[in-house]
């Protein structure tokens, strides 16, 4: 499951693989948020998130046995957000589902 996590300085895109019996594996990439991105509107922030997810997937999708993600594989997506972005993200997500 790809996961976005941001706390204001970095955006992390993680792939969490549940292995059962309380075990998991995590692969992640970290992307730095600029001051301009921190002050931008929600659309710009989500455009940045989408670009980071694309970079992460391009680096981890493949057809060989070592690839974490197979071509065409459907994956659920999760978000974790901490202040100062929590209010902005909440408003944007609310707008999407309304």
C-alpha positions as CSV (number, residue, x, y, z in Angstrom):
1,X,0.0,0.0,0.0
2,X,1.5,3.4,-1.0
3,X,1.3,5.9,1.8
4,X,1.9,9.6,1.9
5,X,3.2,11.2,5.1
6,X,4.0,14.9,5.6
7,X,4.8,16.8,8.7
8,X,5.8,20.1,7.1
9,X,9.4,19.6,6.1
10,X,9.4,16.4,4.0
11,X,6.9,14.4,2.1
12,X,7.5,10.6,2.4
13,X,6.1,8.1,-0.1
14,X,6.2,4.7,1.5
15,X,5.2,1.2,0.3
16,X,4.1,-0.9,3.2
17,X,3.9,-4.6,2.6
18,X,2.1,-6.6,5.3
19,X,3.7,-10.0,5.7
20,X,1.4,-11.4,8.4
21,X,1.9,-12.3,12.0
22,X,2.5,-8.7,12.9
23,X,5.4,-8.4,10.4
24,X,5.7,-5.8,7.7
25,X,8.3,-4.3,5.3
26,X,8.5,-0.7,4.4
27,X,10.2,1.0,1.4
28,X,10.2,4.8,1.3
29,X,11.5,7.8,-0.5
30,X,11.7,11.3,1.0
31,X,11.0,14.5,-0.9
32,X,11.8,18.0,0.5
33,X,9.0,20.6,0.6
34,X,10.2,24.1,-0.3
35,X,8.9,27.2,1.5
36,X,6.9,28.1,-1.7
37,X,5.2,24.7,-1.7
38,X,4.4,25.0,2.0
39,X,2.6,28.3,1.3
40,X,1.0,27.3,-2.0
41,X,-2.7,26.4,-2.4
42,X,-4.0,22.8,-2.1
43,X,-3.9,22.1,-5.8
44,X,-0.2,22.8,-6.0
45,X,0.5,20.7,-3.0
46,X,-1.4,17.7,-4.4
47,X,0.3,18.2,-7.8
48,X,3.6,17.9,-6.0
49,X,2.3,14.8,-4.1
50,X,1.2,13.2,-7.4
51,X,4.6,13.9,-9.0
52,X,6.4,12.3,-6.0
53,X,4.2,9.2,-6.2
54,X,4.9,8.9,-9.9
55,X,8.7,9.1,-9.3
56,X,8.4,6.5,-6.5
57,X,6.3,4.1,-8.6
58,X,8.6,4.5,-11.6
59,X,11.5,3.5,-9.4
60,X,9.7,0.5,-7.9
61,X,7.6,-1.0,-10.6
62,X,9.0,-3.8,-12.7
63,X,8.3,-7.3,-14.0
64,X,11.3,-9.1,-12.5
65,X,11.1,-11.0,-9.3
66,X,12.9,-8.3,-7.3
67,X,10.4,-5.6,-8.1
68,X,8.2,-4.5,-5.3
69,X,5.2,-3.5,-7.5
70,X,4.2,-5.4,-10.7
71,X,2.9,-3.5,-13.8
72,X,-0.8,-3.0,-13.6
73,X,-1.0,-3.9,-9.9
74,X,-3.8,-2.0,-8.1
75,X,-2.7,-0.5,-4.8
76,X,-4.7,1.2,-2.1
77,X,-3.4,4.7,-1.1
78,X,-3.3,6.1,2.4
79,X,-2.4,9.5,3.8
80,X,-1.0,10.6,7.1
81,X,-0.8,14.3,7.8
82,X,0.6,16.3,10.7
83,X,0.4,20.0,11.4
84,X,0.8,22.5,9.8
85,X,-0.8,20.7,6.7
86,X,-3.6,18.9,8.5
87,X,-6.1,21.7,8.1
88,X,-5.3,22.3,4.4
89,X,-5.3,18.6,3.6
90,X,-8.6,18.1,5.5
91,X,-10.3,20.9,3.5
92,X,-9.0,19.5,0.1
93,X,-10.0,16.0,0.9
94,X,-13.4,17.2,2.1
95,X,-13.9,19.0,-1.2
96,X,-13.0,15.9,-3.1
97,X,-15.6,13.7,-1.4
98,X,-18.4,16.3,-1.2
